[in-house]
Amino acid sequence: ADEEAKGGSGAVGKMLLSSGDKQLALMAYVPADKVGKINASEWMKGVLASVSGEFLEGDDKVAKGRSVGDGESKFPLKDKDTCQAASVNYLKEKGCFPQGDAEEDDWVPDDDAGIEW
């Protein structure tokens, strides 16, 4: 409850990506109660494979990796987009990514606000 009041998200797994001109840095975090479904190191390796990235270190809860650009054919900003998609796809394959309800996709804010056009 205290964490929620502070805006924390410790109970949610996440993959952080930070891209610069020369490299893309990645860090994965898996909460302890999710380790049975997702392993941070395996998740990281799966994502890095999409861009031939380098696994730096990790365990079941936290992992780090990077993808270094060459300035000619490999660009960290492009790798960031590829890794983001690979990360989501990996989680979906493991059944760990929330799937939206088809009815929720049709929600129109105006309907709830009582606005008619």
N, C-alpha and C positions, 0 to 999 in steps of 0.2 A: 504494500500500500504506500509506504514512504517513497519507494522508487517511482511509482506511478505519479505521485504528487509532484515529483521533480522532473517528470517527463522522460524517465529512463525507459530503456527497452532491453534490459538484461535477459528477459525470458524469450527473446526473439533472436534466432540465428541471423547472421548477416555476412555479406561479402562486401568489403570496402575496396573501392578502386580509386586510385589517384594517378592521373596522367600528367606528365610534363613533356618537354621537348625530347628528352633522351630516353625516358623509360616510363613504364607503367608499374606502379606498386600495388600489390593486392594483399589483403588480409581477410581471413575468414574466422568467424567466431561461431561456435555451436554451444548452446546452453547445456549444462550437465544432464538435464532431463531429456534432451534430444539426441544425445550421443549414441543411443541404441539404434537410431534410424539413420543418422548422418555422422560421418567422421570428417572433421575439418581438413585433415591432410588429404584424404581421398577426394573430397570435394574440390580442394585447391588443385590437386593434380589433374583432375578431370577438366577443370576450367583452363588451366595452363596448356593442356594438350591442344586446345583449339587454336593457340597462337604460337606453339613451340616455345612456351615460356619456361622459366627456371624456377623450380621448387626450392625455396631457401631453407625453411625449417617448419616443423609443426608436430602436433600430436593430435589426439582425438578431439580436443576442444578449440585449439587455435592453430592457425597455419599462415605462413607468409610466402609470397612468391613475387616474381617480377618478369617483365617482358621488356627487353632492351631493343630500342629502335636502331636502325642503321642509316636512317636519313635518305635511303634510296627506294627500298621496297617494303620496309617494315617500319610502321609509324605507330607510336604509343597511343595516340588518340583513336586510331582505327582499331587497335587491339582492345582498347577499353570497351568499345561497342560490342566487339565479338565476344569478349569475356563476360560482359553483362548478360548477353543472350545465352551463352553457354552455362552460366551460373543458374539462371532461371530454369533452363531445360534440364539440367542435372537434378535440381530439386523436384521438378515435375515428374521426372522418371522415377524418383524415389518416393513419390507420393507425399512430398513435404512442402508443396507450394499450394497455398489456398486457391481453389478454383472458384471463380465468381459464378453466381447463380444466373442463369439465362434471363430470368425475370428482372434481376437487378440491373442488367445492362440496358434495359429499356426505360430506366428511371429518368424522368424529366423534372428538374427542380421547380419549374413553374406550376406543375400539378400540385405539389405539396404546399406551395405558397398561395394557392387560390387565385392565381393570375390567369386570366383568359385573354387570348389574342384575337 
